[in-house]
Amino acid sequence: MMKTRYAIVGTGGRAEFFYGSMVKEFRDTSELVAICDINQTRMNYTNDRLAKKYEYHAVPTYKADQFEEMIRQEKPDVIIVTTVDRTHHTYIIKAMELGCDVISEKPMTVDEEKCQEILDAIKRTGRQLRVTFNYRYAPHNTKIRELIMDGTIGDVHSVHFEWLLNTEHGADYFRRWHRDKRNGGGLLVHKSTHHFDLVNFWLGTQPETVFAMGDLMFYGKANAEKRGETKFYQRATGNANAKDDPFALHLDKKPSLKGLYLDAEHEDGYQRDQSVFGDGISIEDTMGVMVRYKNKAILTYSLNAYLPWEGFNVNINGSKGRIEMSVVEKSYVNSGGEKADEGALKGKSIKVFPMFAAPYQVEIEEGVGGHGGGDPVLLKDIFDKPSDDRFNRAASHVDGAMSILTGIAGNISLRTGQPVTVDKLVKF
């Protein structure tokens, strides 16, 4: 059987999610032929991981300005994009123009202009783009799709969706490149793309109108000063002021963080352990959004990034009843531990309240692996022959666009104070 040839651009914390499975569980169907990054030290670390952890051979490395050369030399079938969000469109478009299909880490991109460029390139080249929404594949999230598809609560009229990021995982977005809104579009794009995609997926519809409010209310130096904090630092590693700070991340304490980031700083200056109470943070940590969908359903959504526990609550109201779901996730720091711990569950519950019958608990399949058991199912769907799926969980470029456009519209609403019509942002 011919193996699919893959190359990865961006070898930071997310890349191992893909190459680890590719060269281990799916070695019979997939081949990693090259990696590309702005940082040679990070690529060397990746090759070391391939050899020592996965017993795989070293692969050719290419710097970012050699991306096109990599494609011509190594002839990959598919490019996997796991770079900083604001550069996704660059690599997606170049890859398609050179004859490759693309798998992109979420979010597909960060604003409407870049989204339009991607859509135009797909039309121009005829190549395929897939966005990796692992939350769709988690058994509890798939179960919600199944209940709604099967008419359990009739036509859905409204959804209340509350996502909680805690003081470990939530804080992590304020330590690294995500803290600059130009890099990831803020949490309404980088993180909430998962959640907006779930609502699109569950309801089988698309957003129509978005209104949002939000601000930086907990993190950042000004907020810390208001609370009476007097000890500040620029970065945590090696800093005495960070020694007893529960928000500090010490890169020299974790081999993976040291290898990927601390040892690689001399090349590009990127610091992975910046203070969450420093200056220069331009993203929000407290957000509320309202969305009207094309099927007339209404979403009320909140995201807070500094809460005591990690997880989400969803209440879905329909013409025949109500669904309530509560999920508690394990806390984690990207690249700071095992991949299976990312989004792994500590508890989950789905309860149905029929309009004229007794409420009942829904049995949920027990998933294994990261993101509530969704990661292994997604990876099999990517690197192995996909099976028939009545839930249509594989996300296309249209799904990728519709999820980010909710967040992009939310960002525009934050700036203008006005509701935003999604269909006016891009043309399909």
N, C-alpha and C positions, 0 to 999 in steps of 0.2 A: 504494500500500500504506500502510495506517495505521501510523504509527510508535508504538512503545511509549514512553510518557512516564516519565522517571526523575527522581527527586530524591535527592540525597545528603545524609545527615546525618553530619557529622564530616569536616573537610577537612584532616586531618593527613596524615602520610606515606603512608598506604595508599589514600587517596581517588583519587590520580592513576592508580593501577592500573586503576580502573574508568572514570573519566571520560575518560582519555586514549584508551582504545580505543573507547569509546562514540562520541566525537565525531570520530574519525579513521577507523578501519576499518569501523565499523558505523553510520555517519551515515545510511545509507539505511533502517535498521530502528529506530534509536533516537534519542531526543531528550532532552537534559539540560535540564530546565525550571527547576531551582532548586537552591540549596545552602543548608545550614544548619550553624551552628557556634556555639560559645560566644564565638568570637573574630572580630570584624569584620576585623581586619588579615589574618588567615589567609584569610578568604573573599575579600578584595580581592586577595591574592596569587594565589589560585586563578583568579579571573576574569582576572587579568593573564596567567597561564599559558595559559588557554583562548584568549585573543586572540593572543598572541605566538608560542606554540609550536604551537598547533593551528588557528589561523585560524578560531576559533569565536567567536560573539558572547558578550558578557557575559550572565550569567543573574542573576535576582533572588536576593538574599541575605536570609536570615532568621536572627535570633538564636535560640538554643536554646529560649527561652521563647515563641517564635513558631512552633514546629514544627507545631502543629495548624492555625494560621492559614495556614502555607505550603501544607498539603495542601488546605485549602478554596479557597485562591486559585488555586493553580497546577494542581490536579487531576492529580497524577501517578498513573500506573498502578502503579508499583513504587517503593518506597523502598529505597535501598541504605544499610546501616548500617555505618559505619566509625569509630565513636566509641570512647572508652575502654570496655574490655570490660564493666565493671560497669554501664554505662548501656545496653547493647544491649537488654536486656529492655524498658526503658521505651519506647524508640522502636519496637521491634518490635510491642509490644502496642498502642500508640497508633495506629500506622499501620494495623494490621489492623482495629481498631475503627472507623477512618475509611474503610474500604473498599479499602485498598491491599494488594497482595501485597508480600512483603519478601525481599530478598537480604541476608544478614548475613555480614559477615566473621567468620572463626573467631576465638575460640570463640563459640558461640551465646550463652552467658552463663557465669557464674563459680561458681554454687553450685546446690544442689538446689532451694531455694525459688524462685529466679528461673526455673529450668528448668520447674518445675511451673506457674508463672504463664504462661509462654509456651505450654506444652502446652494449658492450659485456654483460653487466648485463641484458639488455632487451632481448638479444638473449638467454641468459642462463636461465632466469626465465619465459619468456613469458608474463611478466606483461606489462601494458600500461603506457606510459608517455605522458603527454600533457603539452605544454608550452603556457602560457597565453599572446598572442599577441592581446591586445585590439585594437590597431590601425587598424587592419584588419576590425574590425566591425564598425568603424566610417563610417557614410553614404557617406561622400565625398571620402574616400579611397576605399570603396566598389564600388562606381560609376566609379572610374578609372579602376578597374578590369573589370567592366561590359563593359565599352567603348572599352577596348582592346580586351576582349573576343568576342565582337560583330563585330570586324573588322573595327571600326570607322576610325582608321588611318592606317589600313593595318598591315604589319609586323613591329614591333618596332625595330628600329636600334640603337637608342641612348637615354639615359636619363641623364638629368642634375638635380641633387638633392641637394638643399642647405638648411641645417637645422640651425636655429638660436636659441641658448639658451641665455636668457637675464641675466642681472646682479642680478636678484633675484633667479630664478630657476637654471641658469647655475652656479652661484656662490655656490649654495648649495652642489654641488658635491665636492667642495674643502674645505668644512667645516667638512665633516664627513668621515666615513671609506672609501669612494670611492677614496679619495685623494691618498691612497696607492694602487699602481697598482696591487699589489699582491692580493688585496681583490676583485677587480672587473674587472680586465683586462683592465682598462682605459675606456674612453668613447667610443672608437671604439667597445668595446664589451658590456659594460653595457648599454649605451644609443643607440648607432648606430645599435644594434641588431634589434630594432624596424624598423629602416629605411631600413636596408638591407633585412629584412623579407618582407617589403612592396614591394620592387622591385622584389624579388623572386615571391611573390604572384601576383603582377600585370602582370608580364611577363610570369608566368608559367614556369620558368626555374631555373637553379642553377648556382652559380658562378664557374668560371673555373680558372681565373688568377687574382691576386690582386697585386697592387702596391700602396704604401702609403708614405706620408710624414707628419710630424707633430712635434710639440714642445710645451713646456710650455712658452708662450710668453706674458701673461698678469698677471696671478696669481703668487703667490710665492714671497718670500721676496726679492730675487735678482731683479726681475722685478719691484717691488715697489720702491726699492732703486734707480734704474735707473731713475724712474720718479720723484725722489726727496722726496719721503715719508720718514718721520723721526719718526713718532709715531707708534710703533708696540705693539702687545700684543699676548699672546698665545691663550687665549680664550676670548669670548665677555662678557658673563654673569658676572656682578659685576665688570667689569673693566672700569676704567675711560677713558682710551684711546679709548675704543670702543663706548663711549657714542654717538658721532656724526658721526660714521662711517656708511655710507649707506650699507656697505657689512656685517655689524655685525648682528648676530642672538642672541637675548636675550631669553634664555630658560625660564626665570621666567615671561615673558610677555604673554605666551600662556599656558593655562592649560594642553593641550595635550602634548606639548613638555616638560613641567615640569614633568608630571606624567610618561611619557615613558622614559625620559632620565635624567633630572636633579636629580630627586628623586632616580633614580636607579644607579647613578654613584658609590655609595659606594660599590657596589658589584663587578663590573668589571672594573671600571676606565674609561669607555668609555665617551668621551666628544663630544657632538653633535654640539658644537658651536665654533669650532676651527677657528682661523683667516685664511682667504683665502690668506693672504699675509704673512703667516708664513713659516717656514722651514718644510721639510719633505714631500713635495708634489712631487709625482713621476708620475703623469698622465699628459697628454697633454691637452691643452685648445684650440689648433688651429690645424685642421687636414684636409688633402685633400687625396682622394682615387680615384683610377681608377680601374674598374673591367671589365673584359671580361667574358661574360656568355656563357653557353654551346650552346645557340642559336645564338651566335656571336654578340649579342647586347653589347653595351659599356655603362658603367655608369661612369660619373664624379660626385664626391660627396664631399661636404665640411661640416664641423661641427665647429662652433665657439661658445665658452661658456661665452661670456662677451659682448653681443650685446644689443642695445637699445630696441629691441622688440623681442618677442617670437613667433616662428612659422616656416613655411617652404615654399619654392618655388620649384615646380617641373615642368620641361619641358620635354615632351616625343615626340620624333620624329619618324615618321613611313613612310612607303612607300606610304601612301595616305594622309598624313597631320601631324598635330601637336596638342598636348594637352598641355595647360598651366594651372597649378593649383597654387593658392596662399592661404595660411591659416595663420591667426593670432590667437594665443592662449592666454588665460589668464595666467598671471604669478602666480606661486604658490611655496610654500615651503612644502616639504613632512611632513605630520603630523601637519602642522601649520594652518590648516583650514578645511573646508568641503571637503570631498572626491570628490564631484561633480565638484569642481573648478579645479581639476587636469586635465590639458589639455583641459579645456572647451574653446569653440570658441568665439572669438570676431568678426571674419569675415572669409568668405571663398568664393572662386570663382573658377569655372572651365570653361575654354573657349576652344572650338575646332576650329582649323583652317584647314578646308579641303583643299586639294591641288588645286582644281579648282572650288571652291565655296566660298560664303561669310562666314566669321567666325560667330560663334554663341555661346551664353552663355548656359551652361548646367544647368538645374534645379536640385537642390540637396535637398533630403529629409532633413527635420530639425530634427537633433538628440537632445536628451535630456540626460544630465548627463556627467560624466567625459570623457576625451579623445575624445572630439567631438561627444559624443553620443554613443561611442563604448562600454563603460563600462557596461551599463545595458544589452546590447545585448549579450555581452560575458558572463556575469554572468548567464543570462537565459540559455545560451547554456551549461554552466557547471552544474548548479544545478537543471535544469528542463529538461524535455524530449526535446532533440534537434529536430528542425524542418528540413525538407529537405532544403538544401542550395546549389544552383547551383554554388555558388562561392567557396565552400569548405573552409570556413574561419577557421574551427577548426584546430589548428596547432598540428601536431604530433611531435614525437621526431626527425624525419627526418627534418621537417621544423625548429625545434629548433636548430638542429645541423648546418644546412645550413646557418642560419642567423648569428650564432656566428662564424662560420668558416671564413666568410668574414672578420670580425673584428680581429679574431685571426691571419689570414694570413696578415692582415694589420699591426698588431703589429710585426710580424716577419719581414715584409718588412721595418718597421721603424728601426729595429735593424740592418738589413743587407744591406739596400739600394738596395735590389734586388726584382724583381717580384716573387710571390709565387704561385705555383700550388696547388689549394685547394684539389684535389683528392689525393695528396700525404700526407695529414695531418692525415687522419683517413681512416679506412676500414669499410665499411658498411657490 
